[in-house]
Amino acid sequence: MSHRRGSLLLVAPLLILALFLVGCPKRPATSVAAAPPPVAPVVAAPPAPAPAPAPAPAPAPTPPPPPAAAAPAPAPAPAPAPPAPPPPRPAEFMANPNLKEIHFDFDKYNIRPEDAKILDGNAAWLKSNNNLVLIEGHCDERGTAEYNLALGERRAKSAMNYLVAQGVQANRITIISYGKERPVCTEHTEACWARNRRDAFLTKAQ
């Protein structure tokens, strides 16, 4: 019994020493800490693009037009009318005692009332006979040749229009102006000039 106690007394200091050695902390080793890696700068991200507008709805398809009716074939062009025959020459006309002359005031070409009655008689004869008629327009000697040619033509046209209004066919009538070139009186008096301001009517059988 005393022998075990003595052994314990010897072992106890050894255990205490061992515990002391084990429990004493070791001095930590000094280590150099590695530098932290460089931090990349934060770059702000660009703003996100605005969303694209929604596409407009496609228009409804237009229905195709109904098929057009076939165009009628163009009518054939009418045959050209034959050219009108040239008017007869004045030399082919002859004086006709059934057709009376009419006269005009100075520098005028309108039909006077007394001359309208003469034209009525001329129109009646022409409608009863199928002759062609030539109306000659004349002037007195006063004025230029060019002016009187134009005035004589207007006088012949006035008589022609009157006869056509009375029922004479226009295609039977030819007009010509002689101006002051064919006077029936050569005296330089008013009475003579009045005789020269006239329309004469000549005819030709068809």
C-alpha positions as CSV (number, residue, x, y, z in Angstrom):
1,M,0.0,0.0,0.0
2,S,2.7,2.4,0.9
3,H,4.6,1.3,-2.2
4,R,1.7,2.4,-4.5
5,R,1.5,5.7,-2.8
6,G,5.1,6.3,-3.3
7,S,4.8,5.5,-7.0
8,L,1.9,7.9,-7.4
9,L,4.0,10.6,-5.7
10,L,6.7,10.1,-8.3
11,V,4.4,10.0,-11.3
12,A,2.4,13.0,-10.3
13,P,5.2,15.5,-10.7
14,L,6.0,14.0,-14.1
15,L,2.4,14.4,-15.3
16,I,2.4,18.0,-14.1
17,L,5.6,18.7,-16.0
18,A,4.3,17.0,-19.1
19,L,1.1,19.0,-19.0
20,F,3.1,22.2,-18.5
21,L,5.2,21.5,-21.5
22,V,2.3,20.5,-23.7
23,G,0.1,23.3,-22.6
24,C,2.6,26.1,-23.1
25,P,1.7,27.8,-26.5
26,K,4.2,27.9,-29.2
27,R,5.3,31.3,-30.5
28,P,3.5,31.9,-33.7
29,A,5.6,32.1,-36.8
30,T,5.7,35.6,-38.3
31,S,4.5,35.5,-41.9
32,V,4.3,38.3,-44.5
33,A,0.8,38.8,-45.5
34,A,0.4,38.9,-49.3
35,A,-0.8,42.2,-50.7
36,P,-4.4,42.1,-51.7
37,P,-4.9,42.0,-55.5
38,P,-5.6,45.3,-57.1
39,V,-9.2,46.2,-57.3
40,A,-10.3,47.1,-60.9
41,P,-12.1,50.5,-61.1
42,V,-15.8,50.2,-61.3
43,V,-16.9,51.5,-64.6
44,A,-20.5,52.5,-64.8
45,A,-22.4,50.5,-67.3
46,P,-24.0,52.6,-70.2
47,P,-27.7,53.2,-69.8
48,A,-29.7,50.6,-71.4
49,P,-31.3,51.7,-74.7
50,A,-34.9,52.7,-74.6
51,P,-37.1,50.0,-75.7
52,A,-38.1,50.2,-79.4
53,P,-41.7,51.3,-80.0
54,A,-44.0,48.6,-80.7
55,P,-44.6,48.2,-84.5
56,A,-47.8,49.6,-85.8
57,P,-50.3,47.0,-86.7
58,A,-50.2,46.2,-90.4
59,P,-53.2,47.6,-92.3
60,A,-55.8,45.2,-93.3
61,P,-55.2,44.0,-96.8
62,T,-57.3,45.8,-99.5
63,P,-59.5,43.4,-101.4
64,P,-58.5,43.3,-105.0
65,P,-60.7,45.3,-107.4
66,P,-63.2,43.3,-109.3
67,P,-62.0,42.4,-112.8
68,A,-62.7,45.1,-115.3
69,A,-65.0,44.3,-118.0
70,A,-63.2,43.8,-121.3
71,A,-63.1,47.1,-123.2
72,P,-65.1,46.9,-126.4
73,A,-63.0,46.8,-129.5
74,P,-62.6,50.4,-130.9
75,A,-64.9,51.1,-133.8
76,P,-63.1,51.3,-137.1
77,A,-62.2,54.9,-138.1
78,P,-64.7,56.3,-140.6
79,A,-63.4,56.6,-144.1
80,P,-62.2,60.1,-144.8
81,A,-64.6,62.3,-146.6
82,P,-63.8,62.9,-150.2
83,P,-62.2,66.4,-150.7
84,A,-64.7,69.0,-151.7
85,P,-64.4,70.0,-155.3
86,P,-62.7,73.4,-155.9
87,P,-65.1,76.3,-156.3
88,P,-65.8,77.4,-159.9
89,R,-63.7,80.2,-161.3
90,P,-65.3,83.6,-161.4
91,A,-64.9,83.6,-165.2
92,E,-67.4,80.8,-165.3
93,F,-70.3,82.9,-163.9
94,M,-72.5,85.1,-166.0
95,A,-74.7,88.1,-165.2
96,N,-78.3,87.1,-164.5
97,P,-81.1,89.6,-165.0
98,N,-83.2,87.8,-162.4
99,L,-80.7,88.8,-159.6
100,K,-80.6,92.5,-158.7
101,E,-77.6,94.4,-157.2
102,I,-77.7,95.9,-153.7
103,H,-75.8,99.0,-152.5
104,F,-74.1,100.2,-149.3
105,D,-73.5,103.4,-147.4
106,F,-70.0,104.9,-147.4
107,D,-67.5,102.7,-145.4
108,K,-70.4,100.3,-144.3
109,Y,-71.2,96.7,-145.1
110,N,-74.5,96.2,-143.2
111,I,-77.6,95.4,-145.2
112,R,-80.0,98.4,-145.4
113,P,-83.8,97.7,-145.2
114,E,-84.4,98.7,-148.8
115,D,-81.7,96.3,-150.0
116,A,-83.0,93.5,-147.8
117,K,-86.2,93.5,-150.0
118,I,-84.0,93.0,-153.1
119,L,-82.2,90.1,-151.4
120,D,-85.5,88.5,-150.5
121,G,-86.3,88.5,-154.3
122,N,-82.9,87.1,-155.1
123,A,-83.3,84.3,-152.5
124,A,-86.7,83.3,-153.9
125,W,-85.3,83.0,-157.4
126,L,-82.3,81.0,-156.2
127,K,-84.4,78.6,-154.2
128,S,-86.5,77.9,-157.3
129,N,-83.5,77.4,-159.5
130,N,-80.5,75.2,-158.8
131,N,-77.8,77.6,-160.1
132,L,-74.6,78.4,-158.3
133,V,-74.2,82.1,-157.4
134,L,-71.1,84.3,-157.2
135,I,-71.4,87.5,-155.1
136,E,-69.0,90.2,-156.0
137,G,-68.2,92.9,-153.4
138,H,-67.2,96.4,-154.8
139,C,-66.2,99.8,-153.3
140,D,-65.8,103.3,-154.4
141,E,-62.4,104.8,-155.2
142,R,-61.7,106.4,-151.7
143,G,-59.3,104.5,-149.5
144,T,-56.4,102.2,-150.1
145,A,-56.6,99.2,-152.3
146,E,-56.0,96.8,-149.4
147,Y,-58.7,98.5,-147.3
148,N,-61.2,98.3,-150.0
149,L,-60.5,94.7,-150.8
150,A,-61.3,93.8,-147.2
151,L,-64.4,96.0,-147.2
152,G,-65.6,94.5,-150.4
153,E,-65.2,91.0,-148.9
154,R,-67.2,92.0,-145.9
155,R,-70.0,93.3,-148.1
156,A,-70.1,90.1,-150.1
157,K,-70.2,88.0,-146.9
158,S,-73.1,90.1,-145.5
159,A,-75.2,89.3,-148.6
160,M,-74.2,85.6,-148.5
161,N,-75.3,85.4,-144.8
162,Y,-78.6,87.0,-145.6
163,L,-79.3,84.5,-148.5
164,V,-78.3,81.5,-146.3
165,A,-80.7,82.8,-143.6
166,Q,-83.5,82.8,-146.3
167,G,-82.8,79.1,-147.1
168,V,-80.2,79.2,-149.9
169,Q,-77.6,76.5,-149.4
170,A,-74.2,77.9,-148.5
171,N,-72.4,75.4,-150.6
172,R,-74.0,77.1,-153.7
173,I,-72.5,80.5,-152.9
174,T,-69.0,81.8,-153.8
175,I,-67.8,85.3,-152.8
176,I,-65.1,87.5,-154.2
177,S,-63.9,91.1,-153.6
178,Y,-62.7,93.4,-156.3
179,G,-62.4,96.4,-153.9
180,K,-62.3,99.6,-156.0
181,E,-60.8,97.9,-159.1
182,R,-64.0,97.5,-161.2
183,P,-66.1,100.7,-160.9
184,V,-69.3,101.0,-163.0
185,C,-69.0,104.8,-162.8
186,T,-65.7,106.8,-163.0
187,E,-66.9,110.3,-162.1
188,H,-65.6,111.7,-158.9
189,T,-69.0,112.5,-157.5
190,E,-71.1,111.2,-154.6
191,A,-73.7,109.9,-156.9
192,C,-71.1,108.0,-158.8
193,W,-69.5,106.6,-155.7
194,A,-72.8,105.5,-154.4
195,R,-73.3,103.3,-157.5
196,N,-69.9,101.7,-157.0
197,R,-70.5,100.7,-153.4
198,R,-72.4,97.5,-154.4
199,D,-72.8,93.7,-154.5
200,A,-73.4,92.1,-157.9
201,F,-74.8,88.6,-158.3
202,L,-73.8,86.2,-161.1
203,T,-74.9,82.6,-161.7
204,K,-73.6,79.4,-163.2
205,A,-75.7,76.3,-164.0
206,Q,-74.7,73.2,-162.1
